[in-house]
Amino acid sequence: MDTTLPDPLVDQLLDGRYRVEARVAVGGMATVYRALDTRLDRVLALKVMHPSLAADGAFVERFIREARAVARLDHPNVVGVFDQGTDGRYVYLAMEYVAGCTLRDVLRERGALRPRAALDVAEPVLAALGAAHRAGLVHRDMKPENVLIGDDGRVKVADFGLVRTVDTNTSSSTGSVLGTVSYLAPEQIEHGTADTRADVYACGVVLYEMLTGAKPHTGGTPAQILYQHLHEDVPAPSQAVPGLAPGLDALVAAATARDAELRPVDAAALLAQVRQVRAGLDDAQLDLVPPGARTPEQGTGPQPAGSEDRTSVIPRPVPAEEATSVIPRVVPADTGINRTTRIELPVTPPPAPPAEPPVPARARPGRPRLWLLAAAGALLAILAGTGIWYINSGQFTAVPAVLDMTQAKAEQELDKAGLEISVKQAFSDTVERGHVIATDPRPGQKIRNTGKVTVTVSRGPQKAEVPNVAGMTFDQAKKRIEDQGLAVGDVTKQFSNETPKDSVLSTDPAPGTQLRPESQVALVVSKGRQISVPDVTGLSVADATARLRDAGLAVKVADEQVFSDKPKGAVAQQTPGKGQTAGEGDEITVTVSKGKEMVIVPDVTGRSEAEARKILQGAGFQVQVDRPFFFPRDSVEAQSVRPGDQAAKGDTIVIRMKGGL
């Protein structure tokens, strides 16, 4: 394709911002131009939808979906999208400009690649798709044409024009599927659905093509290729490249399994397998020269990386099986043999018919009346055509594209077009203050020459003011803040002797501060006055409750009771304890005593002092020893509580030692 052919957009200023410099590629849905962003003074790529498709709402939706989908991805191996907009009949994306070539150009020039080079391309491609898959996006049209290789060696995935979310049904209502014949997964053909594993399949086909220099499935028609996808496995690359490492065969086989359940679940999983296989290859296996490899001099494609002549991706005619197409799904017949309906491929518009040959300047002799009649008829036709044109179009003017212009510039452009102007204002988070957000009618729409265009000018981002909620209850303050279009953020509490409990002390930011809508406002809420907790242990529950309530505190009685040295029914424990601080109305938990725990006293008579002490202490008693003054012996003669009787745990048991000679 000769990119020097005249193009109506070249040298034009699109949307008042992008100076179109050159056309660099033409696809089935759009044309890509190199352009200069005059506002930010940077070179970028403009992907402009073909005007014939801009009238189709479905295509425009898909085009805009690409911008939104890729804008969600922040990955060094994904071609970034900067902006999306319309200018009259042109719908465009402003994207990162990658100076270099496509993987398809490299394969045309070099044929098969060495395994090391193939994996060097596959890894960043899978990393980019892995990021998309993690974001819930499926590319659906992976092929060498959509892999860009920059002059600096960077690899980037482009053209997310068919992207869909993972949970979206990707089949069309007509039973056809969008994609490129050579890289469609079987489930895309048969069911019209595609998830992350469809991208994995396409990557497996691309890897096979890089290793062998050829596609795994070929045929005279696209239908034959589709049939092979459904009924034949992708052959092992080593069949075409003897000596190729078995690990590379395994990679291709795993990625291109006809059963989607047998493939890696997404590109990130396939990338992990690629790195594992690569780690097991030696230099000889990585640098194996395949039979289909060609030197740069043998190729006909772009120059090698680093060539001074190559500055962009040069568009080339694309074979039918490499073009993104609308392909009817395969429908199983009763006989068990799959059949296909016709395949709709992009059709190049026919060339304009040649101009009519010039009419001879002199009429045929002897026929003057016919000449006069013809002239009169032509004049009448011109007059009638002019009248019809004026009625249908001549009295109408297309609304100029003034989006994102300053108000003054927009008024100047509309005045030049002879249109009246009405201005209104609206908030905008994306359009600079004083610039045009929208027009009614929209740019490019027809309006009578005497009509009026309503221009909406940006007031900048909408601001919300932090209200003064000091002294309000928390619920009142929350409602007031939300009514202003803001949200309650962190809530902290502190003591206050002046502000009642659960009322607001202050806000951060301070009242009157201008914030963007939905911004958060932190609140400081009063815990009430600070109270020193009194000691209520040993009191009855009723007395303890009265004393705590008199102090401004609430009371909660614990469900379980405990043994303690406090009388049965009295307060055994309290939380928080005596002397700790609490806020007004805070709850103090009290635990009721079950009294002392009764334990059976063991028999220690006849035992040594040490043994008796150990046994009694082990049972929970204190021990006191009574020794005779003269001639004490190390044997217990008696104990203060008879063996077998009960005593309170913690009580003291007196043991008397024997005496005498």
Buried (B, 14 or more C-beta within 10 A) or exposed (E): EEBEEEBEBBEBBBBBBBBBBBBBBBBBBBBBBBBBBEEEEEEBBBBBBBEEBBEEEEBBEBBBBBBEBBBBBEBEBBBBBBBBBBBBBBBBBBBBBBBBBBBBBBBBBBBBBBBBBBBBBBBBBBBBBBBBBBBBBBBBBBBBBBBBBBBEEEBBBBBBBBBBEBEBEBBBEEEBBBBBBBBBBBBBBBBBBBBBBBBBBBBBBBBBBBBBBBBBBEBEEBBBBBBBBBEEEBBBBBEBBEEBBEBBBEBBBBBBBBEBEEBBBBBBBBBEBBEEBBEEBEEEBBEBEBEBBBEEEEBEBBBBBEEEEBBBBBBBEBEBBBBBBBBBBBEEEEEEEBEBEEBEBEEEEEEEEEEEEEEEEEBEEEEEEEEEEEEEEEEEEEEEEEEEEEEEEEEBBBBBBBBBBBBEBBBBBBEEBEBEBEEEBEBBEEBEEBBBBBBBBEBBBEBEEEBBBEBBBBBBBEBBEBBBBBBBBBEEBBEBBEEBBBEBEEEEBEBBEEBEBBBBBBBBBEEEBEBEBEBBBEBBBBBBBEBEBBEBBBBBBEEBBBBBEEBBBBBEEBEEBBBBEBBEBBBBBBEBEEEEEBBBBBEBEBBBBBBBBEBEBBEBBEBBBEBBBBBBEEBEBEBEEBEEEEEBBEBBBEBBBEEEEEBBBBBEBEBBBBBEE
